[in-house]
Amino acid sequence: MNVEIISIGDELLIGQTVNTNASWIGKELSYLGARIVKTVSISDQKKEILEGLSNIKNTTDCVIITGGLGPTKDDITKHTLCEFFNTSLELHKPTLEKIQYFFALRNRPMLESNNLQAELPKSCRILENNYGTAAGMWFESEGTIFISLPGVPYEMKGIMTEEVIPKLKLQFELQSMFYRTALTQGIGESFLAEIIKDWESKIYSLGYSLAYLPSPGIVKLRITSTRGKKDAEEIDKLFKELESQIPKYFFGYDSDTLASVIGSQLKAKNLTIGTVESCTAGKLASTITEVPGASAYYLGSLLTYSNELKHHLANVGKDTLLKYGAVSEQVAIEMAKGGQHKLGVDICISATGIAGPDGGSAEKPVGLVWVAIATPNKTISHKLQFSQHRGRNIHMTTLSALNLLRIALND
């Protein structure tokens, strides 16, 4: 099944909204065995929508359209589809009843514009929306299926999951693919490729494909099988081989995060943790606590941006600050030890550095960071050197510090 995805909305074109819908649809349908041949974003103007629909390839089996189904005047997708398919709108009473129930449940009045959302093209099959007021629509023309969905992500996902995907499975013989993704931190893509080149060759020899998916601080490795879940066990074994080959960098699979992995480690060992932060300004704390249930192990943080607070809150010695400077191994270690004592935690992680873009020197350039981890048995420290980009430096420090903590917890 060849699929094209059309995302409608000026907000996508000007960068005001990131098009997460297209990536989610592409992922879900690819997993089923569909082939995504094109994804485009177009303006919410009738001319552009009609042109987009007219340019569909004759080899395309299904077109997924998102956006433009809201209750306001700028939502014109439904009317444009009527023109394209030479049909007209009519009141769909079951949809009207669902909309009325939707507003009654929330004790909110219905506007005329909401009533109009129940007017739907005569020639389409209605796809129920159990999460909002804009119904989905299924058209068929000259062997191609056209599916129009609301642009609100959770509404679109609901209709796709409950209506669209089951219907597509019935209509097409789809060979589901299977893929799994490993997550690494602390090594660049090219260096990683060099280390695992023999492992990579083995993957290809078994008939699988491997994709490197780099992002700041993280490189994902995805193995894909076109034969479906029957290859899952063998792919898992391949990743176990990789994990034993690069334990310093390998931290999880698929939707794992460093914070979730660390949380599991801390709970398993019945340990508590706190943070003392300077250059990351709370980013370590917020990342750790993104995990539901983090209160079971995370107790709190000291944000010590100034030297005065490093001394008064984290007990960093004035002489240490004067002799070595705020960005130093010695200060990072005293921050971690002081936070461990002040917060009453088993483990404390600290970060101090020069986030930039200003403030560096020849001796201590922008991007220099020291991280320290105080555990019940020892204190470790690590020097990091990043770039001139402030946001990137904070992000990379957070990931690197959490990975160092993961490694320490494994020892």
Number of C-alpha atoms within 10 A of each C-alpha: 20 17 24 21 24 22 25 28 21 15 15 16 15 10 9 9 11 11 18 12 19 21 11 14 17 22 13 16 21 19 19 20 19 23 16 19 14 15 15 12 20 17 18 19 17 15 10 13 22 15 12 16 15 10 8 18 15 9 12 18 20 22 25 21 25 24 22 27 24 22 17 12 9 12 17 19 24 22 17 17 22 17 14 14 14 11 15 15 16 13 15 16 12 12 22 19 12 18 23 18 13 17 16 12 9 8 9 10 10 13 10 9 12 19 17 18 21 23 18 25 24 15 17 20 14 20 20 20 23 15 15 18 25 27 27 26 22 18 18 16 8 7 11 18 17 22 23 27 28 25 22 17 16 13 20 25 21 16 20 23 13 14 16 21 15 11 12 18 12 9 10 11 12 16 16 17 19 20 20 16 22 22 22 26 23 19 15 15 17 9 9 16 14 10 12 13 11 10 16 19 12 12 17 12 10 11 11 17 16 17 12 16 13 14 11 13 18 19 21 20 20 18 22 22 20 17 15 16 14 12 16 16 9 12 22 15 11 16 20 12 12 16 18 10 14 14 12 17 20 22 20 18 17 13 9 13 19 24 21 20 17 21 26 15 15 21 13 9 10 11 18 22 27 26 28 32 28 26 25 26 17 19 18 25 23 12 16 24 19 12 17 10 11 19 14 14 21 21 16 19 21 23 20 23 17 11 18 14 15 27 20 13 18 25 19 25 18 15 10 15 18 10 12 12 15 22 20 21 21 19 30 32 26 23 34 31 25 25 30 26 16 15 21 15 21 18 28 30 31 33 32 27 28 27 26 20 15 13 11 16 9 6 7 16 20 23 25 23 26 25 30 28 27 28 21 11 7 10 17 17 19 16 13 15 16 18 15 17 14 19 13 17 28 25 15 23 29 23 23 20 24 24 23 22 22 21 16 15 15 11 5
